[in-house]
Amino acid sequence: MDKAKKIEKWKYKNGALNSFKSDDKEFEKLSEIIDTANKNDLKEIFNNGLEARYDQYKKYLYGHNLFLFRDLEQHIKDSVHCLIINAYIPSITNTNLLLERALKLVLIQFEVGTVADYGDEEIIKKYIQADKMYAGRSMDKNIQKCKKYKILSEEEASELTKYKLKFRDGFSHFTPANILGGEEKLISIPLGQHAPDFERKLKMPSYQSMQVIHFATMNAENHLAYVLDILNHLQYKVLEQFSKK
């Protein structure tokens, strides 16, 4: 019985990959044409991005001093690289990772009560334990914990919770109602649409996807800038706390 279930699992998973046999000469020639076209497309995307948008976004590559959160620098670069090649939704989702990780890192710092000292075995043990504590916690709980530690004020925690609903939850779970909530129609509707079911069609997933893509295009850079400002705030809250000791 178990064997039969395993055979049926993901029955069609590789179906699309088996269109041609590995020794098919026609496919071999076709694949070379496809590969060349894809490489040319990628070169054009990257070259155009560097020429047209690098100067616009380069400030995010070195404009913030992450003196406590060095391990987040690569995530910033990834978000900027996405912006440069017009990959706006990937930029937003990666920036969400940046924000969520930063909240956990600052909580770990407060939980341990001191900055990392890799020469002190006891401090290392405390960091490992604190990391385990916060690794699986939801962002909502971490925001509330930040409020308890006075890392975030009541107003800041409320703002970040609402922001999370739109950007983090909206894009991670692809919930257009969260992303587009409170927004005006982002894509113009052609005049002369008199079909009685037109308004109903606007609720179709394909139209919502267009709206979300447009929203991401217009807001991905601002999202990164907002999150980087929060990172800066979190770093200084750590310094503020430890300077008292």
N, C-alpha and C positions, 0 to 999 in steps of 0.2 A: 504493500500500500504506500509506504513512504517513498519507495523508488518511483512509483507511478506519479506521485505528487511532484517529485523533483523534475521528472520529465516534462510535466505540464507547466511548471513554473516559468514565467516569462517566455511563453511559447513562441512569440513572434519577435523577440528582442533583436535577433540578428538578421531578420528577414531582409531588411533594406540593404544589408552589406553583401548579400549573396546574389546580386543581380548579374554579376559576371564571374566566370571562373578565373582562377589565378593565372592560368596559362592562356587566356583569351587574348590573342594578338590585337584584335580590334579595340578591346578595352585598354590594352597597354598604350596604344597610340592615342586614344581618347584621353587617358589619364595624364599624359604628357602635355596635351593641349590645355586641359583644365588646370594643371599645376602651374603652367606658365602664365595663364590668365590670372589665377589667384595671386601669384607672386607680384605681377604687375599692378594689380589692384591694391595690394598691401603697400607696395612702394609708393604709389600715388597718395594713399591715405596718410602714411607717415611723413612723406615729403611735404605734402600740402599742410599738414598739421604743424610741422616745424616752421614753415615759412609764414603761415597765416596766424598761428595762435600761440607759439612758444613765448613771444614777448608779453602776451596778455597774461599768461599763467605762471611765468617763471618766478614771480615774487613769492609764490607759495612753496617753492623748492628750498628757499634759504631765508625767508623772512621771519621765521619763528624759531626761537632758541629753545629746543626741548631739553633743557638741562637735567630734568628728572626722568623724562620719558623717551630716552634715546631709541628704544626698541620700536617706537611708533613712527620713526622717520620713514621707513620703507613704505608704510601704509599711506603716508602723505604723498610720497612720490608716485605710488600706484594710482591714487586719485587724480593727481595732476596729469599723469600720462594719459589717463582715460579722457580727461577734458581736452587735451591737445588733439586727440584723434576723433573727437565728437562722440565718444562713448559715454553719454551722460548718465544713463541709468546705472551702468557698472561703477561710475564715479560715485554716485550717491550711495549705492549699497556698500562700497568699500569704505566710504567716509563714515557710514553707520558703524561699521566694525571698529573704526578708529575711535569714535565717541564711546562706544560700549566698553572697549578695552581700557580707555583712559579712566573711566569711572571706577572700574575694578582696580586699576593700579593705584589710584589715589586712596581708595578704601583700604587696600593692603598696607599702604604706608601708614595710615592712621591706626590700623589694627596692630601693627608691629610697634609703632611708637617711635621709630627712628628711621633714618635713611639707611640704605643698604650698605653693609660693610662685609665684603666678601672674605675678609680675613678673620671674621668672628663667627665661629661655628654655631653659637647659640642664636645669633641674629639670623643666620641663614635658615636654621630650623624654623624660626618664627615666620619667616617669609614664605617658606614652603607650606606651612600649616595655614597661613592666611590665604595663600593662593588657592588651596583646596577649598577653603570656606566660601570664597567668592566666585570660583570658576563656573559653577553651575547655576548661580542665582540670576533671576530675571533682571532686566534693566529697571523695571518699575521698583523692585525691592531695593536695588542699589541706589536709586535716586532718593528713596525714603531714608536709607541708611546715611546717605550724604547729608540729608537734612538733620538727622539725629546728631551727627558729628559736627554740625554747623559748617560743613564744607559748602553747602548750598543753603540759601535763605528760603523761607516759605515761598516767596515770590519767584525765586529762581527755580526751585523744584517744580512749582506749578507750570512755569513757562516751559521747562524742559520736558515735562510729562506730556504736555500738549504737542510740543514739537516732535517728540518721539512717536506719537500716534500717527502723525502725517508722514514723516520721513522714514522712520525705522520700521514701524509696523506696516505702514502702507506699502513700502517697497519690498520688505522681506516676505510678506504674505500676499503681495499684489492685491491690495484692497483699494480699488479706485475711489470708493466712498470716503476713505480716510485721506487719500492723497488730494482729491479734488474738492473736499469739503471746504466751503467758504470761498471757493474760487469762482470767478466769472467764467463763462464759456471760453475756453482757450483757443478753440479752432472756429473760425468764422463759418457760418452756415450759408450756403448759396441762397440768394433770393429766388423767389418763385417756387418754393417747395410747398406744394398744396396737398400732398398725399396725406390721407387721414391717419395713417399709421406712422407718419414720419417721426413724431415725438417718441413713439415706442421704439423705433429703430435706433434712436440716439442712446438707448440704454443697452444696446447690444455690446458684447465684449469687444468686438473689433473697433467700434467707435470709442469706447472707453480706453482701449489701448492707445489709440491715436492721441487722445487727450493727455494720458499719462506721459507718453513720449514727449509731447510738447511741453508739459509742465517740467519734466526733467531737464529738457534743453534750456529752459528759461531760469531754472533754479539750482542747477548742480554746482555752479561756482559759488553762489551765495551760501549754499549749504556747507561747502568746505570751509569758507571764510568764517561762518558762524561757529562751526565745530572747533576750528583752530583757536578762536577767541576763548572758547570754553576750556580748551586744553591749557591755555595760558593762565586762565583764572585758577584752575585746579592746581597747577604747579605752585602758584604763589600762595594758595591756601595751605599747602604743605609747608612751605618755608615759613609762613606766618605762624603756624602751629609749633614748629620745632624751634623757632627762634625764642619762644617763651621759656624753653627749658635750659 
